[in-house]
Amino acid sequence: MAPEHMSTSASTRVGLKDGTYAVLTLADVAVAALHTSEDEKYDVLAVVGGKNVPALVLVRNALKGQDPANTNAAEMALHDLGFSILVRRRFDNATGEPVRLTREQINNSSI
């Protein structure tokens, strides 16, 4: 099966916690990736230069400390720029079933 053609751009917009938007560029992400450590405690990682770095931290570093609205905003912006995204799936140790959060748990969670 041939890989799907993906059009990427050199910049995209990302929503911030304060409700505004910032421009995220491919160049800013590349530079930020040099200074962003791999960290296994995060569940959403971006593949940049052979490293699996936390998407949220990477975007925050690329935006020079501005906070993305949430992990999904960071993930979508990185995807728009052409980066591969890895998402860790959690399983219940007792049942072996995938963990499914209720809407209330999702709404009350923070990163």
HURAFEN-V791660 format. One record per helix or strand of 2 or more residues. SS is the DSSP state (H for helix, E for strand). FROM is the first residue (numbers start at 0). TO is the last residue. Records with the same first field share a line. If there is no record, write none. Layout:
SS->FROM-TO ; FROM-TO
This chain:
E->10-15 ; 20-24 ; 43-47 ; 50-53 ; 83-86
H->25-33 ; 54-61 ; 70-79 ; 102-107
